[in-house]
Amino acid sequence: MKKDTVLFDLGGTLAYYYEMPEFADLLRQGIAEVQEYLLNEDAQRQ
């Protein structure tokens, strides 16, 4: 059975927005995780 759902974010209740000082670490972590994923994908193809 299909259920339609609508979510409302009433002033930051469903999402957390990072502050600028946090961004550099998040960017480094994101790049490292994407790099690891791509390296694993490449290893699986060989």
mmCIF file as Biopython writes it, N, C-alpha, C and O atoms, coordinates in Angstrom:
data_model
#
loop_
_atom_site.group_PDB
_atom_site.id
_atom_site.type_symbol
_atom_site.label_atom_id
_atom_site.label_alt_id
_atom_site.label_comp_id
_atom_site.label_asym_id
_atom_site.label_entity_id
_atom_site.label_seq_id
_atom_site.pdbx_PDB_ins_code
_atom_site.Cartn_x
_atom_site.Cartn_y
_atom_site.Cartn_z
_atom_site.occupancy
_atom_site.B_iso_or_equiv
_atom_site.auth_seq_id
_atom_site.auth_asym_id
_atom_site.pdbx_PDB_model_num
ATOM 1   N N  . MET A ? 1  ? 0.846  -1.171 0.000   1.0 0.0 1  A 1 
ATOM 2   C CA . MET A ? 1  ? 0.000  0.000  0.000   1.0 0.0 1  A 1 
ATOM 3   C C  . MET A ? 1  ? 0.895  1.240  0.000   1.0 0.0 1  A 1 
ATOM 4   O O  . MET A ? 1  ? 1.779  1.367  0.848   1.0 0.0 1  A 1 
ATOM 5   N N  . LYS A ? 2  ? 0.674  2.135  -0.929  1.0 0.0 2  A 1 
ATOM 6   C CA . LYS A ? 2  ? 1.439  3.374  -1.032  1.0 0.0 2  A 1 
ATOM 7   C C  . LYS A ? 2  ? 0.874  4.414  -0.066  1.0 0.0 2  A 1 
ATOM 8   O O  . LYS A ? 2  ? -0.339 4.591  0.041   1.0 0.0 2  A 1 
ATOM 9   N N  . LYS A ? 3  ? 1.786  5.101  0.640   1.0 0.0 3  A 1 
ATOM 10  C CA . LYS A ? 3  ? 1.369  6.169  1.547   1.0 0.0 3  A 1 
ATOM 11  C C  . LYS A ? 3  ? 2.069  7.452  1.134   1.0 0.0 3  A 1 
ATOM 12  O O  . LYS A ? 3  ? 3.292  7.479  1.003   1.0 0.0 3  A 1 
ATOM 13  N N  . ASP A ? 4  ? 1.318  8.489  0.932   1.0 0.0 4  A 1 
ATOM 14  C CA . ASP A ? 4  ? 1.893  9.797  0.651   1.0 0.0 4  A 1 
ATOM 15  C C  . ASP A ? 4  ? 2.223  10.480 1.965   1.0 0.0 4  A 1 
ATOM 16  O O  . ASP A ? 4  ? 1.455  10.432 2.925   1.0 0.0 4  A 1 
ATOM 17  N N  . THR A ? 5  ? 3.385  11.117 1.983   1.0 0.0 5  A 1 
ATOM 18  C CA . THR A ? 5  ? 3.851  11.753 3.216   1.0 0.0 5  A 1 
ATOM 19  C C  . THR A ? 5  ? 4.362  13.145 2.911   1.0 0.0 5  A 1 
ATOM 20  O O  . THR A ? 5  ? 5.016  13.366 1.891   1.0 0.0 5  A 1 
ATOM 21  N N  . VAL A ? 6  ? 4.067  14.073 3.787   1.0 0.0 6  A 1 
ATOM 22  C CA . VAL A ? 6  ? 4.574  15.434 3.683   1.0 0.0 6  A 1 
ATOM 23  C C  . VAL A ? 6  ? 5.241  15.765 5.007   1.0 0.0 6  A 1 
ATOM 24  O O  . VAL A ? 6  ? 4.654  15.567 6.071   1.0 0.0 6  A 1 
ATOM 25  N N  . LEU A ? 7  ? 6.474  16.272 4.943   1.0 0.0 7  A 1 
ATOM 26  C CA . LEU A ? 7  ? 7.192  16.687 6.140   1.0 0.0 7  A 1 
ATOM 27  C C  . LEU A ? 7  ? 7.370  18.194 6.138   1.0 0.0 7  A 1 
ATOM 28  O O  . LEU A ? 7  ? 7.665  18.787 5.100   1.0 0.0 7  A 1 
ATOM 29  N N  . PHE A ? 8  ? 7.197  18.800 7.268   1.0 0.0 8  A 1 
ATOM 30  C CA . PHE A ? 8  ? 7.415  20.229 7.421   1.0 0.0 8  A 1 
ATOM 31  C C  . PHE A ? 8  ? 8.538  20.450 8.429   1.0 0.0 8  A 1 
ATOM 32  O O  . PHE A ? 8  ? 8.557  19.830 9.492   1.0 0.0 8  A 1 
ATOM 33  N N  . ASP A ? 9  ? 9.460  21.322 8.094   1.0 0.0 9  A 1 
ATOM 34  C CA . ASP A ? 9  ? 10.514 21.696 9.037   1.0 0.0 9  A 1 
ATOM 35  C C  . ASP A ? 9  ? 10.123 23.048 9.618   1.0 0.0 9  A 1 
ATOM 36  O O  . ASP A ? 9  ? 10.237 24.079 8.956   1.0 0.0 9  A 1 
ATOM 37  N N  . LEU A ? 10 ? 9.669  23.028 10.843  1.0 0.0 10 A 1 
ATOM 38  C CA . LEU A ? 10 ? 9.192  24.242 11.490  1.0 0.0 10 A 1 
ATOM 39  C C  . LEU A ? 10 ? 10.322 24.889 12.282  1.0 0.0 10 A 1 
ATOM 40  O O  . LEU A ? 10 ? 10.369 24.792 13.508  1.0 0.0 10 A 1 
ATOM 41  N N  . GLY A ? 11 ? 11.211 25.537 11.583  1.0 0.0 11 A 1 
ATOM 42  C CA . GLY A ? 11 ? 12.278 26.272 12.249  1.0 0.0 11 A 1 
ATOM 43  C C  . GLY A ? 11 ? 13.428 25.419 12.719  1.0 0.0 11 A 1 
ATOM 44  O O  . GLY A ? 11 ? 13.884 25.567 13.853  1.0 0.0 11 A 1 
ATOM 45  N N  . GLY A ? 12 ? 13.908 24.526 11.872  1.0 0.0 12 A 1 
ATOM 46  C CA . GLY A ? 12 ? 15.092 23.747 12.213  1.0 0.0 12 A 1 
ATOM 47  C C  . GLY A ? 12 ? 14.806 22.535 13.071  1.0 0.0 12 A 1 
ATOM 48  O O  . GLY A ? 12 ? 15.706 22.050 13.758  1.0 0.0 12 A 1 
ATOM 49  N N  . THR A ? 13 ? 13.590 22.030 13.054  1.0 0.0 13 A 1 
ATOM 50  C CA . THR A ? 13 ? 13.274 20.872 13.884  1.0 0.0 13 A 1 
ATOM 51  C C  . THR A ? 13 ? 13.673 19.566 13.217  1.0 0.0 13 A 1 
ATOM 52  O O  . THR A ? 13 ? 13.886 18.578 13.920  1.0 0.0 13 A 1 
ATOM 53  N N  . LEU A ? 14 ? 13.784 19.514 11.899  1.0 0.0 14 A 1 
ATOM 54  C CA . LEU A ? 14 ? 14.131 18.282 11.192  1.0 0.0 14 A 1 
ATOM 55  C C  . LEU A ? 14 ? 15.544 18.292 10.617  1.0 0.0 14 A 1 
ATOM 56  O O  . LEU A ? 14 ? 16.077 17.237 10.272  1.0 0.0 14 A 1 
ATOM 57  N N  . ALA A ? 15 ? 16.138 19.435 10.513  1.0 0.0 15 A 1 
ATOM 58  C CA . ALA A ? 15 ? 17.467 19.534 9.898   1.0 0.0 15 A 1 
ATOM 59  C C  . ALA A ? 15 ? 18.388 20.359 10.786  1.0 0.0 15 A 1 
ATOM 60  O O  . ALA A ? 15 ? 17.964 21.290 11.471  1.0 0.0 15 A 1 
ATOM 61  N N  . TYR A ? 16 ? 19.661 19.982 10.751  1.0 0.0 16 A 1 
ATOM 62  C CA . TYR A ? 16 ? 20.677 20.741 11.465  1.0 0.0 16 A 1 
ATOM 63  C C  . TYR A ? 16 ? 21.590 21.360 10.420  1.0 0.0 16 A 1 
ATOM 64  O O  . TYR A ? 16 ? 22.107 20.657 9.552   1.0 0.0 16 A 1 
ATOM 65  N N  . TYR A ? 17 ? 21.785 22.628 10.492  1.0 0.0 17 A 1 
ATOM 66  C CA . TYR A ? 17 ? 22.654 23.320 9.550   1.0 0.0 17 A 1 
ATOM 67  C C  . TYR A ? 17 ? 23.968 23.627 10.256  1.0 0.0 17 A 1 
ATOM 68  O O  . TYR A ? 17 ? 23.984 24.206 11.343  1.0 0.0 17 A 1 
ATOM 69  N N  . TYR A ? 18 ? 25.061 23.234 9.627   1.0 0.0 18 A 1 
ATOM 70  C CA . TYR A ? 18 ? 26.370 23.368 10.241  1.0 0.0 18 A 1 
ATOM 71  C C  . TYR A ? 18 ? 26.852 24.812 10.223  1.0 0.0 18 A 1 
ATOM 72  O O  . TYR A ? 18 ? 26.538 25.581 9.315   1.0 0.0 18 A 1 
ATOM 73  N N  . GLU A ? 19 ? 27.608 25.153 11.234  1.0 0.0 19 A 1 
ATOM 74  C CA . GLU A ? 19 ? 28.216 26.478 11.333  1.0 0.0 19 A 1 
ATOM 75  C C  . GLU A ? 19 ? 29.513 26.486 10.525  1.0 0.0 19 A 1 
ATOM 76  O O  . GLU A ? 19 ? 30.086 25.427 10.271  1.0 0.0 19 A 1 
ATOM 77  N N  . MET A ? 20 ? 29.977 27.657 10.123  1.0 0.0 20 A 1 
ATOM 78  C CA . MET A ? 20 ? 31.170 27.783 9.291   1.0 0.0 20 A 1 
ATOM 79  C C  . MET A ? 20 ? 32.403 27.112 9.896   1.0 0.0 20 A 1 
ATOM 80  O O  . MET A ? 20 ? 33.142 26.468 9.152   1.0 0.0 20 A 1 
ATOM 81  N N  . PRO A ? 21 ? 32.671 27.224 11.207  1.0 0.0 21 A 1 
ATOM 82  C CA . PRO A ? 21 ? 33.853 26.558 11.760  1.0 0.0 21 A 1 
ATOM 83  C C  . PRO A ? 21 ? 33.822 25.026 11.616  1.0 0.0 21 A 1 
ATOM 84  O O  . PRO A ? 21 ? 34.873 24.385 11.610  1.0 0.0 21 A 1 
ATOM 85  N N  . GLU A ? 22 ? 32.633 24.448 11.501  1.0 0.0 22 A 1 
ATOM 86  C CA . GLU A ? 22 ? 32.497 23.001 11.365  1.0 0.0 22 A 1 
ATOM 87  C C  . GLU A ? 22 ? 32.717 22.528 9.926   1.0 0.0 22 A 1 
ATOM 88  O O  . GLU A ? 22 ? 32.957 21.344 9.692   1.0 0.0 22 A 1 
ATOM 89  N N  . PHE A ? 23 ? 32.637 23.439 8.974   1.0 0.0 23 A 1 
ATOM 90  C CA . PHE A ? 23 ? 32.588 23.061 7.571   1.0 0.0 23 A 1 
ATOM 91  C C  . PHE A ? 23 ? 33.872 22.422 7.069   1.0 0.0 23 A 1 
ATOM 92  O O  . PHE A ? 23 ? 33.808 21.463 6.301   1.0 0.0 23 A 1 
ATOM 93  N N  . ALA A ? 24 ? 35.042 22.919 7.477   1.0 0.0 24 A 1 
ATOM 94  C CA . ALA A ? 24 ? 36.315 22.376 6.979   1.0 0.0 24 A 1 
ATOM 95  C C  . ALA A ? 24 ? 36.451 20.894 7.319   1.0 0.0 24 A 1 
ATOM 96  O O  . ALA A ? 24 ? 36.851 20.102 6.466   1.0 0.0 24 A 1 
ATOM 97  N N  . ASP A ? 25 ? 36.125 20.508 8.551   1.0 0.0 25 A 1 
ATOM 98  C CA . ASP A ? 25 ? 36.194 19.095 8.942   1.0 0.0 25 A 1 
ATOM 99  C C  . ASP A ? 25 ? 35.183 18.251 8.179   1.0 0.0 25 A 1 
ATOM 100 O O  . ASP A ? 25 ? 35.483 17.129 7.772   1.0 0.0 25 A 1 
ATOM 101 N N  . LEU A ? 26 ? 33.990 18.793 7.987   1.0 0.0 26 A 1 
ATOM 102 C CA . LEU A ? 26 ? 32.968 18.066 7.229   1.0 0.0 26 A 1 
ATOM 103 C C  . LEU A ? 26 ? 33.405 17.859 5.785   1.0 0.0 26 A 1 
ATOM 104 O O  . LEU A ? 26 ? 33.204 16.784 5.220   1.0 0.0 26 A 1 
ATOM 105 N N  . LEU A ? 27 ? 33.994 18.871 5.198   1.0 0.0 27 A 1 
ATOM 106 C CA . LEU A ? 27 ? 34.459 18.775 3.819   1.0 0.0 27 A 1 
ATOM 107 C C  . LEU A ? 27 ? 35.567 17.728 3.708   1.0 0.0 27 A 1 
ATOM 108 O O  . LEU A ? 27 ? 35.545 16.902 2.796   1.0 0.0 27 A 1 
ATOM 109 N N  . ARG A ? 28 ? 36.532 17.755 4.626   1.0 0.0 28 A 1 
ATOM 110 C CA . ARG A ? 28 ? 37.613 16.763 4.626   1.0 0.0 28 A 1 
ATOM 111 C C  . ARG A ? 28 ? 37.056 15.342 4.769   1.0 0.0 28 A 1 
ATOM 112 O O  . ARG A ? 28 ? 37.465 14.426 4.055   1.0 0.0 28 A 1 
ATOM 113 N N  . GLN A ? 29 ? 36.137 15.183 5.686   1.0 0.0 29 A 1 
ATOM 114 C CA . GLN A ? 29 ? 35.543 13.864 5.920   1.0 0.0 29 A 1 
ATOM 115 C C  . GLN A ? 29 ? 34.764 13.404 4.688   1.0 0.0 29 A 1 
ATOM 116 O O  . GLN A ? 29 ? 34.865 12.244 4.289   1.0 0.0 29 A 1 
ATOM 117 N N  . GLY A ? 30 ? 34.000 14.295 4.093   1.0 0.0 30 A 1 
ATOM 118 C CA . GLY A ? 30 ? 33.231 13.945 2.909   1.0 0.0 30 A 1 
ATOM 119 C C  . GLY A ? 30 ? 34.122 13.538 1.749   1.0 0.0 30 A 1 
ATOM 120 O O  . GLY A ? 30 ? 33.850 12.549 1.069   1.0 0.0 30 A 1 
ATOM 121 N N  . ILE A ? 31 ? 35.180 14.294 1.523   1.0 0.0 31 A 1 
ATOM 122 C CA . ILE A ? 31 ? 36.109 13.972 0.435   1.0 0.0 31 A 1 
ATOM 123 C C  . ILE A ? 31 ? 36.784 12.626 0.699   1.0 0.0 31 A 1 
ATOM 124 O O  . ILE A ? 31 ? 36.925 11.816 -0.218  1.0 0.0 31 A 1 
ATOM 125 N N  . ALA A ? 32 ? 37.201 12.381 1.937   1.0 0.0 32 A 1 
ATOM 126 C CA . ALA A ? 32 ? 37.857 11.117 2.280   1.0 0.0 32 A 1 
ATOM 127 C C  . ALA A ? 32 ? 36.913 9.933  2.077   1.0 0.0 32 A 1 
ATOM 128 O O  . ALA A ? 32 ? 37.330 8.885  1.584   1.0 0.0 32 A 1 
ATOM 129 N N  . GLU A ? 33 ? 35.649 10.093 2.454   1.0 0.0 33 A 1 
ATOM 130 C CA . GLU A ? 33 ? 34.686 8.999  2.301   1.0 0.0 33 A 1 
ATOM 131 C C  . GLU A ? 33 ? 34.370 8.734  0.835   1.0 0.0 33 A 1 
ATOM 132 O O  . GLU A ? 33 ? 34.227 7.578  0.437   1.0 0.0 33 A 1 
ATOM 133 N N  . VAL A ? 34 ? 34.260 9.771  0.036   1.0 0.0 34 A 1 
ATOM 134 C CA . VAL A ? 34 ? 34.026 9.580  -1.400  1.0 0.0 34 A 1 
ATOM 135 C C  . VAL A ? 34 ? 35.245 8.916  -2.040  1.0 0.0 34 A 1 
ATOM 136 O O  . VAL A ? 34 ? 35.099 8.021  -2.871  1.0 0.0 34 A 1 
ATOM 137 N N  . GLN A ? 35 ? 36.440 9.349  -1.658  1.0 0.0 35 A 1 
ATOM 138 C CA . GLN A ? 35 ? 37.662 8.744  -2.189  1.0 0.0 35 A 1 
ATOM 139 C C  . GLN A ? 35 ? 37.720 7.256  -1.839  1.0 0.0 35 A 1 
ATOM 140 O O  . GLN A ? 35 ? 38.031 6.429  -2.696  1.0 0.0 35 A 1 
ATOM 141 N N  . GLU A ? 36 ? 37.422 6.915  -0.589  1.0 0.0 36 A 1 
ATOM 142 C CA . GLU A ? 36 ? 37.431 5.515  -0.164  1.0 0.0 36 A 1 
ATOM 143 C C  . GLU A ? 36 ? 36.410 4.704  -0.958  1.0 0.0 36 A 1 
ATOM 144 O O  . GLU A ? 36 ? 36.698 3.590  -1.397  1.0 0.0 36 A 1 
ATOM 145 N N  . TYR A ? 37 ? 35.226 5.264  -1.138  1.0 0.0 37 A 1 
ATOM 146 C CA . TYR A ? 37 ? 34.179 4.575  -1.903  1.0 0.0 37 A 1 
ATOM 147 C C  . TYR A ? 37 ? 34.638 4.322  -3.337  1.0 0.0 37 A 1 
ATOM 148 O O  . TYR A ? 37 ? 34.489 3.214  -3.853  1.0 0.0 37 A 1 
ATOM 149 N N  . LEU A ? 38 ? 35.192 5.341  -3.975  1.0 0.0 38 A 1 
ATOM 150 C CA . LEU A ? 38 ? 35.631 5.189  -5.362  1.0 0.0 38 A 1 
ATOM 151 C C  . LEU A ? 38 ? 36.772 4.187  -5.483  1.0 0.0 38 A 1 
ATOM 152 O O  . LEU A ? 38 ? 36.813 3.409  -6.436  1.0 0.0 38 A 1 
ATOM 153 N N  . LEU A ? 39 ? 37.699 4.197  -4.525  1.0 0.0 39 A 1 
ATOM 154 C CA . LEU A ? 39 ? 38.789 3.228  -4.551  1.0 0.0 39 A 1 
ATOM 155 C C  . LEU A ? 39 ? 38.254 1.802  -4.381  1.0 0.0 39 A 1 
ATOM 156 O O  . LEU A ? 39 ? 38.729 0.879  -5.043  1.0 0.0 39 A 1 
ATOM 157 N N  . ASN A ? 40 ? 37.275 1.622  -3.503  1.0 0.0 40 A 1 
ATOM 158 C CA . ASN A ? 40 ? 36.664 0.303  -3.322  1.0 0.0 40 A 1 
ATOM 159 C C  . ASN A ? 40 ? 35.921 -0.137 -4.574  1.0 0.0 40 A 1 
ATOM 160 O O  . ASN A ? 40 ? 35.992 -1.304 -4.959  1.0 0.0 40 A 1 
ATOM 161 N N  . GLU A ? 41 ? 35.217 0.777  -5.207  1.0 0.0 41 A 1 
ATOM 162 C CA . GLU A ? 41 ? 34.511 0.450  -6.452  1.0 0.0 41 A 1 
ATOM 163 C C  . GLU A ? 41 ? 35.498 0.035  -7.530  1.0 0.0 41 A 1 
ATOM 164 O O  . GLU A ? 41 ? 35.252 -0.921 -8.265  1.0 0.0 41 A 1 
ATOM 165 N N  . ASP A ? 42 ? 36.614 0.749  -7.630  1.0 0.0 42 A 1 
ATOM 166 C CA . ASP A ? 42 ? 37.631 0.430  -8.632  1.0 0.0 42 A 1 
ATOM 167 C C  . ASP A ? 42 ? 38.244 -0.931 -8.337  1.0 0.0 42 A 1 
ATOM 168 O O  . ASP A ? 42 ? 38.480 -1.709 -9.262  1.0 0.0 42 A 1 
ATOM 169 N N  . ALA A ? 43 ? 38.509 -1.238 -7.071  1.0 0.0 43 A 1 
ATOM 170 C CA . ALA A ? 43 ? 39.098 -2.523 -6.692  1.0 0.0 43 A 1 
ATOM 171 C C  . ALA A ? 43 ? 38.152 -3.665 -7.011  1.0 0.0 43 A 1 
ATOM 172 O O  . ALA A ? 43 ? 38.602 -4.745 -7.393  1.0 0.0 43 A 1 
ATOM 173 N N  . GLN A ? 44 ? 36.861 -3.453 -6.862  1.0 0.0 44 A 1 
ATOM 174 C CA . GLN A ? 44 ? 35.879 -4.496 -7.137  1.0 0.0 44 A 1 
ATOM 175 C C  . GLN A ? 44 ? 35.770 -4.787 -8.634  1.0 0.0 44 A 1 
ATOM 176 O O  . GLN A ? 44 ? 35.425 -5.902 -9.026  1.0 0.0 44 A 1 
ATOM 177 N N  . ARG A ? 45 ? 36.056 -3.809 -9.452  1.0 0.0 45 A 1 
ATOM 178 C CA . ARG A ? 45 ? 35.967 -3.981 -10.906 1.0 0.0 45 A 1 
ATOM 179 C C  . ARG A ? 45 ? 37.158 -4.733 -11.465 1.0 0.0 45 A 1 
ATOM 180 O O  . ARG A ? 45 ? 37.080 -5.301 -12.555 1.0 0.0 45 A 1 
ATOM 181 N N  . GLN A ? 46 ? 38.256 -4.742 -10.730 1.0 0.0 46 A 1 
ATOM 182 C CA . GLN A ? 46 ? 39.481 -5.374 -11.242 1.0 0.0 46 A 1 
ATOM 183 C C  . GLN A ? 46 ? 39.526 -6.839 -10.903 1.0 0.0 46 A 1 
ATOM 184 O O  . GLN A ? 46 ? 40.485 -7.525 -11.256 1.0 0.0 46 A 1 
#
